[in-house]
Amino acid sequence: MIVWWALYPGRLKTTTRDAIISPGNEVFLSAASVWELGLKIARGKLALPADYAPRLLAHGFEELGVSIGHAARSTTLPPLHGDPFDRLLIAQALEEGLMLVTSDQAILRYDVPAMEA
């Protein structure tokens, strides 16, 4: 969702875009997402502006760090998805009571509050 928001906001569903920009909603940027995107950028698999994360924070996104509780919860999830970053995002949403925005159908198989990107 972060890549779509940063580069292609028109790809997001209207309801999702509206939820993200709604002043009544807090929107979080996970350190796990920044880490994963940074690895993809370093391998040449993704191009994003170097300052995409600070810009998102400047535009109202809240930083969500990774805690021991998040990491521990990610290891107890059913094996529906093998990507450790996605499992960590699922665990964060569950631990913090957050809605996860994703286009990944495997994530949507989990019992986690989610909104399709």
RODRENKOL-731141 format. One line per 3 residues: their letters; for each residue x, y, z of C-alpha. Coordinates in steps of 0.001 Angstrom, whole numbers. Example, Ala and Ser with C-alpha at 12.3 -4.5 7.8 and 13.67 -1.06 7.14 Angstrom:
2
AS> 12300/-4500/7800 ~ 13670/-1060/7140;
This chain:
117
MIV> 0/0/0 ~ 2871/2396/775 ~ 4244/2134/-2772;
WWA> 816/2760/-4266 ~ 217/5713/-1953 ~ 3645/7208/-2731;
LYP> 3672/6617/-6490 ~ 244/5585/-7767 ~ -2500/6811/-5409;
GRL> -5046/6351/-8194 ~ -4557/2569/-7938 ~ -6028/2568/-4445;
KTT> -9731/1975/-4067 ~ -11630/5196/-3470 ~ -12834/3967/-70;
TRD> -9256/3159/935 ~ -7932/6549/-221 ~ -10767/8254/1650;
AII> -9970/6302/4827 ~ -6281/7230/4591 ~ -6928/10941/4165;
SPG> -9765/11135/6676 ~ -8747/13442/9533 ~ -10512/11108/11957;
NEV> -8152/8211/11198 ~ -4600/7669/12339 ~ -2473/6115/9608;
FLS> 683/4265/10547 ~ 3884/3529/8650 ~ 5550/403/9999;
AAS> 9303/239/10400 ~ 8943/-3255/8899 ~ 7588/-1757/5668;
VWE> 10424/755/5453 ~ 12939/-2050/6039 ~ 11387/-4308/3393;
LGL> 11135/-1508/826 ~ 14732/-472/1552 ~ 15929/-4002/796;
KIA> 13999/-4018/-2489 ~ 15412/-602/-3429 ~ 18958/-1778/-2639;
RGK> 18508/-4834/-4904 ~ 17200/-2662/-7742 ~ 13729/-4239/-7630;
LAL> 11966/-1007/-6690 ~ 12460/2713/-7225 ~ 11139/5183/-4676;
PAD> 12230/8715/-3845 ~ 14993/8570/-1211 ~ 12884/10679/1140;
YAP> 9599/8777/749 ~ 9400/7733/4435 ~ 10122/11182/5928;
RLL> 7639/12687/3455 ~ 4930/10266/4554 ~ 5615/11120/8191;
AHG> 5515/14831/7347 ~ 2106/14287/5721 ~ 573/12799/8835;
FEE> 1555/9142/8844 ~ 2518/7943/12324 ~ 5626/5867/12901;
LGV> 4984/2307/14099 ~ 8054/632/15537 ~ 8556/-3093/15843;
SIG> 8279/-4448/19375 ~ 9180/-7779/20921 ~ 5439/-8431/21241;
HAA> 5000/-7892/17498 ~ 7890/-10215/16682 ~ 6647/-12907/19076;
RST> 3082/-12708/17727 ~ 4347/-13095/14155 ~ 5790/-16496/15049;
TLP> 2437/-17797/16304 ~ 430/-17018/13171 ~ -876/-19870/11040;
PLH> 1449/-20680/8125 ~ -792/-19079/5484 ~ 1898/-16652/4339;
GDP> 5630/-17223/4221 ~ 6827/-13623/3908 ~ 8283/-12592/7291;
FDR> 7629/-8897/6666 ~ 3963/-9510/5892 ~ 3637/-11774/8916;
LLI> 5109/-8982/11039 ~ 2609/-6466/9627 ~ -237/-8861/10432;
AQA> 1084/-9277/13975 ~ 1368/-5504/14416 ~ -2216/-5008/13297;
LEE> -3416/-7699/15695 ~ -1331/-6516/18650 ~ -2205/-2835/18198;
GLM> -5828/-3235/17102 ~ -5155/-1647/13723 ~ -6674/-2058/10278;
LVT> -4166/-3431/7763 ~ -4379/-2067/4217 ~ -3116/-4526/1619;
SDQ> -3542/-5857/-1886 ~ -2015/-9205/-888 ~ -4699/-11891/-1022;
AIL> -2689/-14209/1247 ~ -2783/-11584/4016 ~ -6541/-11307/3616;
RYD> -6844/-15015/4536 ~ -5796/-14174/8106 ~ -8283/-13226/10809;
VPA> -6982/-9653/10905 ~ -8911/-6436/10374 ~ -8009/-5558/6795;
MEA> -9000/-3260/3973 ~ -8163/-4037/377 ~ -5901/-1473/-1189;
